[in-house]
Amino acid sequence: MTSSDRSRLLALARASVQAAASGSKLPDVPPGEPYSGQGGAFVTLKTRSGRLRGCIGHFLGMGSIGETIVRMASAAAVEDPRFPPVSTAELDSLTLEISLLSPMVPTEPEGVIPGTHGVYVRSGPWSGTLLPQVATEEGWDREELLSHTCMKAGLRPDAWRSTGRELEIFTYTAEVFGED
């Protein structure tokens, strides 16, 4: 992804957050690159001080990458159940980050590389993920990353130790870029 492509996707995400916060119509996705590619993406909203304000994504995408970015940016702004909807008064105090995801790969715990891999765990109806940059931001090692991913899924922190029938672990990488 070129610097120009990244800027264009960030502008589309910003317009989507603004539309969602104001209750306006979401922006149309322009034709062509970089909007027409396929793949999963997460959009993360943070305050200028770095506090998480919303993060929603989709592993496979929802149509083109442009359509996925519009939908995930809007959802991060007003549908993340952990936070109240973003208000228009907050818009200037938020920064956006986009994570374009690689396909997920089944992985054993020892194959997880903090800072390189995002982790997705699944056990029955329970699942959770943490993006690759989270381990770096938090200073976590492999065990801490796996434990926190399990807790995010609503599982015991040590559930990752019982992979196989009970728990599946997947890793993925991401191209991560933001406004700052």
Summary of the structure (lengths in Angstrom):
residues: 180
radius of gyration: 16.4
end to end distance: 16.9
largest distance: 47.8
contacts: 580
relative contact order: 0.17
helix: 36%
strand: 26%
